[in-house]
Amino acid sequence: MFDVGFWELSLIFIVALIVLGPERLPRAARTVGLWAGKARQVLSSVKADIDRELKAEELKAMMDKRADMPELQDFVQETSKTIDFDGDPGPEKGLDEAPSSETETTAKPKSASDPIE
């Protein structure tokens, strides 16, 4: 923003030294430093607030855009019509099939004395 170099700062320091004198210059420099720090803090908090508001507005716009999608609403309606809401998928879908007892009884458990295959 401001392009202040070494020579500009040294000129400001010399003028301040002449105007304020060596006794009051350290206190004035400390006060100016505190004000600059507070100004920086205020600016950063304002910038963070603006960024937060912009992100919230962008998110709200995206949500509104998605809510207005008729294709998505049609897809949800078609899917809800085709899904069986009993909670019982049935054996044809393979979710409630239990293992048969024949395979459990015929399988011989391995012991530590069996040879490794």
Secondary structure, DSSP 4 states (H G I P E B T S, - for coil): -----HHHHHHHHHHHHHHHHHHHHHHHHHHHHHHHHHHHHHHHHHHHHHHHHHHHHHHHHHHHHHHT-HHHHHHHHHHHHHS-TTS---GGGTSSPPPPHHHHHHSPPP-TTSPP-
